[in-house]
Amino acid sequence: MGWHNSGMTRARDRTTIAVIRRVRDRIDREFAQPLNVEELARGANLSAGHLSREFRRVYGESPYSYLMTRRIERAMTLLRRGDLGVTDICFTVGFSSLGTFSTRFSELVGMPPSAYRGDPSHSVEGIPPCLARQFTRPVRNREAPGGGSA
């Protein structure tokens, strides 16, 4: 009987992971839309609390944190491209407030968007896109190299 229960648990876990993966895919597709945890949970037929717990269990971060990272990654690309202003980029990637955008960008990237845009060292010109993505992904301060605790 114990085996049967663990089989059911594994099947339920696979189903949950599939649902959470669909939520992540939706964030990847619709990051510029006005998404929030409640809307994402409703679309997955889960409670907001359950979605948040399961998303963190599967991906190691909250759905909100994942959404912010996707938005900031896109903003970094647009800032490097250089043809849009910071305010335009803010709204293009889904933020409704320039202050919130600047704060989140600074938290993830370590400098405000205007400084990032003006820094020529962030250019990826001539670097293959697959490598450029590795070097330009935002890293939270707690994940930065050398920031480990003893």
TIFITI-558234 format. One line per 3 residues: number of its first residue (from 1); their letters; for each residue x, y, z of C-alpha. Coordinates in steps of 0.001 Angstrom, whole numbers, plus 500000, padded with zeros to 6 digits. Last residue first. Layout:
// TIFITI-558234
NUM	A	X:Y:Z ~ ...
***
This chain:
// TIFITI-558234
150	ASG	531443:531751:505558 ~ 529003:533673:503393 ~ 529302:533923:499645
147	GGP	529443:537315:497950 ~ 532537:536573:495893 ~ 530517:536073:492718
144	AER	527096:537767:492804 ~ 524179:535578:493866 ~ 523136:537731:496848
141	NRV	523292:540815:494602 ~ 520809:539327:492162 ~ 522323:538486:488802
138	PRT	521013:540004:485572 ~ 521906:537977:482478 ~ 524349:539881:480247
135	FQR	527289:537511:480145 ~ 525378:534320:479478 ~ 523035:535998:476972
132	ALC	526026:537375:475012 ~ 527414:533854:474649 ~ 524351:532512:472805
129	PPI	524013:535810:470910 ~ 527515:535530:469371 ~ 529675:538496:470464
126	GEV	530482:541067:467742 ~ 528562:543868:469453 ~ 527675:542847:472983
123	SHS	528022:546332:474415 ~ 527918:546421:478191 ~ 531429:547921:478453
120	PDG	530114:551009:476639 ~ 528373:552254:479824 ~ 525696:554829:478948
117	RYA	522796:552379:478952 ~ 523866:550855:482263 ~ 524148:554313:483842
114	SPP	520631:555224:482661 ~ 519274:551867:483857 ~ 520544:552364:487421
111	MGV	523469:550241:488623 ~ 523920:546878:490357 ~ 522050:544824:487770
108	LES	519351:543170:489881 ~ 518784:545777:492585 ~ 519433:548693:490196
105	FRT	516891:547343:487686 ~ 514327:546781:490444 ~ 514723:550364:491724
102	SFT	514759:551934:488247 ~ 511637:549991:487187 ~ 509824:550825:490430
99	GLS	510596:554518:489974 ~ 509606:554485:486284 ~ 506203:553084:487242
96	SFG	503872:550910:485163 ~ 506510:548297:484376 ~ 505779:545906:481509
93	VTF	508899:545729:479337 ~ 507751:548482:476951 ~ 506776:550774:479848
90	CID	510279:550939:481312 ~ 511868:550898:477855 ~ 510038:554082:476887
87	TVG	511138:555749:480137 ~ 514782:554672:479652 ~ 514916:556071:476115
84	LDG	514858:553846:473060 ~ 517436:553393:470266 ~ 520331:552219:472435
81	RRL	520484:548513:471621 ~ 522222:548008:474955 ~ 519232:549576:476731
78	LTM	516830:547315:474821 ~ 518761:544199:475797 ~ 518994:545314:479432
75	ARE	515248:546027:479448 ~ 514564:542492:478213 ~ 516653:541032:481027
72	IRR	514928:543391:483495 ~ 511482:542164:482470 ~ 512495:538499:482677
69	TML	514094:539066:486103 ~ 510989:540869:487397 ~ 508774:537969:486273
66	YSY	511038:535428:488006 ~ 510954:537483:491223 ~ 507163:537684:491059
63	PSE	506858:533927:490415 ~ 508976:533332:493528 ~ 512434:531827:493335
60	GYV	514069:528385:493515 ~ 512479:527072:490320 ~ 510480:523998:491436
57	RRF	510022:524740:495164 ~ 509633:528488:494528 ~ 506959:527808:491891
54	ERS	505239:525365:494271 ~ 505069:527829:497172 ~ 504004:530773:494980
51	LHG	501363:528746:493140 ~ 499980:527396:496427 ~ 499759:530884:497909
48	ASL	498101:532382:494817 ~ 495500:529597:494810 ~ 495605:527351:491792
45	NAG	493464:527076:488653 ~ 496495:527838:486432 ~ 495037:531034:484955
42	RAL	493799:532059:488416 ~ 497303:531543:489819 ~ 498879:533741:487124
39	EEV	496276:536455:487746 ~ 496816:536316:491527 ~ 500601:536292:491124
36	NLP	500595:539435:488992 ~ 500759:540108:485272 ~ 500248:543468:483544
33	QAF	501643:542342:480183 ~ 505328:542822:479292 ~ 506230:539399:480731
30	ERD	503660:537683:478473 ~ 505680:534963:476748 ~ 508257:534195:479467
27	IRD	505616:534648:482177 ~ 503336:532227:480318 ~ 506189:529726:480057
24	RVR	506732:529990:483813 ~ 503022:529348:484431 ~ 503146:526371:482046
21	RIV	506161:525021:483972 ~ 504171:525360:487212 ~ 501340:523271:485712
18	AIT	503796:520610:484495 ~ 505490:520563:487918 ~ 502105:520053:489589
15	TRD	501257:517156:487269 ~ 504643:515546:487918 ~ 504083:515967:491682
12	RAR	500636:514372:491446 ~ 502147:511413:489594 ~ 504927:511123:492174
9	TMG	502401:511272:495044 ~ 500215:508646:493394 ~ 503228:506375:493029
6	SNH	504158:507054:496671 ~ 500644:506018:497711 ~ 500784:502795:495702
3	WGM	504189:501915:497147 ~ 502898:502372:500695 ~ 500000:500000:500000
***
